[in-house]
Amino acid sequence: MSIRNSARAIQRKNKRRKAGGYYLKPEELRLTLEEVYEDALDKASLEVASGRYDADDLAEMVNIEVVMSQAMAFISPT
């Protein structure tokens, strides 16, 4: 549920109200996601299995390309 809510919040923030369109182009949005990926892993390490894994462990468990593709699919304009 929190992923869905976050994706919707990002969509709202990225949408230009008066001028129409979006602030970030897909390429810029992808770069932004890559910039915050490490922070997301740090936060997830505290939440997953009651902090059993650190960020490096989680990074080895997931494929960053799959995560980025899924994130873009969630937050790209529909």
C-alpha positions as CSV (number, residue, x, y, z in Angstrom):
1,M,0.0,0.0,0.0
2,S,2.8,2.5,0.8
3,I,4.4,1.9,-2.6
4,R,1.2,2.7,-4.3
5,N,0.7,5.8,-2.2
6,S,4.2,7.0,-2.9
7,A,3.9,6.4,-6.6
8,R,0.7,8.5,-6.6
9,A,2.4,11.3,-4.6
10,I,5.3,11.4,-7.0
11,Q,2.9,11.6,-10.0
12,R,1.1,14.5,-8.4
13,K,4.3,16.4,-7.5
14,N,5.7,15.9,-11.0
15,K,2.6,17.2,-12.8
16,R,2.6,20.8,-13.8
17,R,-0.8,22.2,-12.9
18,K,-1.2,25.5,-14.8
19,A,1.2,24.9,-17.8
20,G,0.3,21.2,-18.2
21,G,2.8,18.5,-18.8
22,Y,5.4,17.3,-16.3
23,Y,8.4,18.8,-14.6
24,L,10.7,15.9,-15.1
25,K,11.1,14.0,-18.4
26,P,11.3,10.2,-18.1
27,E,15.1,10.3,-18.4
28,E,15.4,12.9,-15.6
29,L,13.0,10.9,-13.5
30,R,15.1,7.8,-13.9
31,L,18.3,9.7,-12.9
32,T,16.5,11.0,-9.8
33,L,15.4,7.5,-8.9
34,E,19.0,6.3,-9.2
35,E,20.2,9.1,-7.0
36,V,17.8,8.1,-4.2
37,Y,18.2,4.3,-4.6
38,E,20.9,4.0,-1.9
39,D,18.7,6.0,0.6
40,A,15.8,3.7,-0.2
41,L,18.0,0.6,0.5
42,D,19.1,2.1,3.8
43,K,15.5,2.7,4.8
44,A,14.4,-0.7,3.7
45,S,17.2,-2.4,5.7
46,L,15.5,-1.1,8.8
47,E,12.1,-2.3,7.8
48,V,12.8,-5.7,6.2
49,A,12.8,-8.6,8.7
50,S,13.1,-6.3,11.6
51,G,16.5,-4.9,10.4
52,R,18.0,-8.3,9.9
53,Y,19.7,-7.2,6.6
54,D,21.9,-4.2,6.0
55,A,21.7,-2.1,2.8
56,D,24.6,-4.1,1.2
57,D,22.8,-7.4,1.8
58,L,19.6,-6.0,0.3
59,A,21.5,-4.6,-2.7
60,E,22.8,-8.1,-3.4
61,M,19.2,-9.6,-3.2
62,V,17.6,-7.3,-5.7
63,N,18.3,-6.4,-9.3
64,I,18.5,-2.6,-9.6
65,E,17.4,-2.7,-13.2
66,V,14.2,-4.5,-12.3
67,V,13.6,-2.2,-9.4
68,M,14.1,0.9,-11.6
69,S,11.9,-0.5,-14.4
70,Q,9.1,-1.2,-11.9
71,A,9.4,2.2,-10.3
72,M,9.2,3.9,-13.6
73,A,6.1,1.9,-14.5
74,F,4.5,2.9,-11.2
75,I,5.2,6.6,-11.5
76,S,5.2,7.3,-15.2
77,P,2.1,9.3,-16.4
78,T,-0.7,7.1,-17.6
